[in-house]
Amino acid sequence: MKVVSTINDLVHALGGYSRVARWAGYEDSRGVYNWITRGIPPSHHLRLTIEAKRAGVKIHPDVLGIDDHDAHVLDEVFSSDEHAA
């Protein structure tokens, strides 16, 4: 699985700025471009993690601004056989 370590890499892995902006509910891509300077809003973290998993991409914790402990918990949730669809 590819690991993305920047917001730009994540956005490109998910289809580009326009596609991610539509997905996030923004009127245009400026909202997503703002993530580069302001960080990704926490309200998008879980859904982005799900979309990345679907795309075969793992997000480095620094991209979401979460610590290693939270990243480990998130990894456990997504790797658990109990949650497999």
C-alpha positions as CSV (number, residue, x, y, z in Angstrom):
1,M,0.0,0.0,0.0
2,K,1.3,3.4,-1.0
3,V,1.9,5.8,1.9
4,V,1.3,9.5,1.3
5,S,3.2,12.0,3.4
6,T,1.9,15.3,2.2
7,I,-1.5,16.8,1.7
8,N,-0.7,17.4,-2.0
9,D,0.2,13.7,-2.5
10,L,-3.0,12.7,-0.7
11,V,-5.2,15.0,-2.9
12,H,-3.6,13.7,-6.1
13,A,-4.0,10.1,-5.0
14,L,-7.7,10.7,-4.5
15,G,-8.2,12.2,-7.9
16,G,-7.0,15.8,-7.7
17,Y,-8.1,19.1,-6.2
18,S,-11.4,19.5,-8.1
19,R,-12.5,16.0,-7.3
20,V,-11.6,16.2,-3.6
21,A,-13.3,19.6,-3.4
22,R,-16.6,18.2,-4.8
23,W,-16.3,15.2,-2.4
24,A,-15.7,17.6,0.6
25,G,-18.7,19.8,-0.4
26,Y,-16.7,22.9,-1.4
27,E,-17.9,25.1,-4.2
28,D,-14.4,25.2,-5.8
29,S,-11.0,23.8,-5.1
30,R,-9.8,26.7,-3.0
31,G,-11.1,25.0,0.1
32,V,-8.9,22.0,-0.5
33,Y,-5.9,24.2,-1.4
34,N,-6.3,25.9,2.0
35,W,-5.6,22.6,3.6
36,I,-1.9,23.0,2.6
37,T,-1.5,26.1,4.9
38,R,-4.3,25.5,7.5
39,G,-4.3,21.7,7.7
40,I,-7.1,19.3,6.9
41,P,-10.2,20.0,9.1
42,P,-10.7,17.3,11.6
43,S,-14.2,16.8,10.4
44,H,-12.7,15.3,7.2
45,H,-10.2,13.0,8.8
46,L,-12.3,9.8,9.1
47,R,-13.9,10.1,5.7
48,L,-10.5,10.9,4.0
49,T,-9.0,7.9,5.7
50,I,-11.9,5.7,4.4
51,E,-11.5,7.1,0.9
52,A,-7.7,6.6,1.0
53,K,-8.2,3.0,2.1
54,R,-10.5,2.5,-0.9
55,A,-7.9,4.0,-3.2
56,G,-5.1,1.7,-1.8
57,V,-3.4,4.6,0.0
58,K,-2.3,4.9,3.6
59,I,-2.1,8.4,5.1
60,H,1.0,9.3,7.2
61,P,-0.2,10.6,10.6
62,D,1.6,14.0,9.9
63,V,-0.8,14.7,7.0
64,L,-3.8,14.6,9.4
65,G,-1.8,16.2,12.2
66,I,-2.5,13.3,14.6
67,D,0.0,11.8,17.0
68,D,1.4,8.3,16.7
69,H,-0.9,6.8,19.3
70,D,-4.1,8.0,17.5
71,A,-2.6,6.8,14.2
72,H,-2.0,3.4,15.7
73,V,-5.6,3.2,16.9
74,L,-6.9,4.3,13.5
75,D,-4.7,1.6,11.9
76,E,-6.2,-1.0,14.2
77,V,-9.7,0.0,13.3
78,F,-9.1,-0.3,9.6
79,S,-7.0,-3.5,9.8
80,S,-9.4,-5.4,12.1
81,D,-10.9,-8.5,10.5
82,E,-14.1,-7.9,12.5
83,H,-14.7,-4.7,10.4
84,A,-14.1,-6.2,7.0
85,A,-17.0,-5.9,4.7
